[in-house]
């Protein structure tokens, strides 16, 4: 049985979402403000958090950022009445795994929840009992198990998506990934029209690990294709 935390101040919507999640055999807990939601997420283990952005006491963006900063990587499906492109990108970059704008189709909502659960199960099956995997490229070290990156023996703080992106590219040196592939792999499904989200993540990642942004050493641009990790290091 999957455990789901709903953080939503609209009680009618929270109840509706809970009813449909129970049909998926989920155990539900519901809270109606950001502080209560953050505390609940830190006190109990959940498989998924349904998180509204516009919350009293602490907004959803702040909740997501605080959870990720404390290395709580519970999957987050963010809900909001806002429909501006900036708000969607901000939600994803705060650490959310998916994003839906109100009003939304319950059918689509359930489909996205199922997709998140499928990815969790696939990741669980792919885990190996072999020792931790650490990728080392000269002065850059990437610990895929501990989700830790060090440059010149100093830890580099990355957001969850930045780490996922770096891990994907570094695990396949020399292979070019286009933006659509990266969106599908890292964010889980097609984010049509949001290819620039990849660009912004690449730019921030480069700013953290590259010494010279005019001459990138690790993350290279494959012109006309996308991005690749340097396989000549």
Steps between C-alpha positions, in 0.01 A plus 500: 500500500632843402501779758400843369509836676262765365593861586207705371305783663190446282330233709252406228780440249706314758205270571442440128864415440503273806196306376664421168833413657327257732373325187869437424532333840689794650509591869430872525589775746377854438616831645393851401799731549865501402657476843285200598578342165875547536496358853293199392735432206801502731339288773361219284614315187277551196509374145351819359417854607218688327602860561303818431706813434264760650494393864459690828798536738753356252454481124556185299819623332657558841380160626658327201826692531527430874436128452762469227751704701460246780548214251139388512449367147138384527331540160303825475207572269438873518155656455423865443241737362778698333543444129797720418797325341735653759302344785513156339874520452548634854299208639709244314826668589407506869520121494152388389484189283187602314262794470128543435299819461153536651242422384626164383355176375479235771571243233826674407584547868466127566705421189784720624488349849519152346796612288684622812434169675623306193824696494550432871453126442736502203764681704456252784542203265809655346674537836791264536657356818842573349723759670427868455576646161723804488583670172831687495607739228831655602406751776125425479351218709136389470366255761180365345390317815555782749402762241814693584715703264847627584723730297861533612399309817236761584133405505281665237137563595263397222122493484344153449440565130849641450646185654275274292605687187870478583466133592327423170762670284801381702376140495509506120815694401501597135133428441295799387157547654251735337277720712191287446686189622626680806152628586355153463772328704551756777147640532322179406290594201472744211504863613411641159620855460725492808828405336648824640466340847784271393704799383459682832599189698804446276605863546472483880678164509784636291529805725561265794748253350671675210807717557469687170148543362646606167685170472295228668693197616231261620162575342529563129248621245430270206398760246168421341448208739517591868756434771761237585758431769861524386632149433860614456566579866 
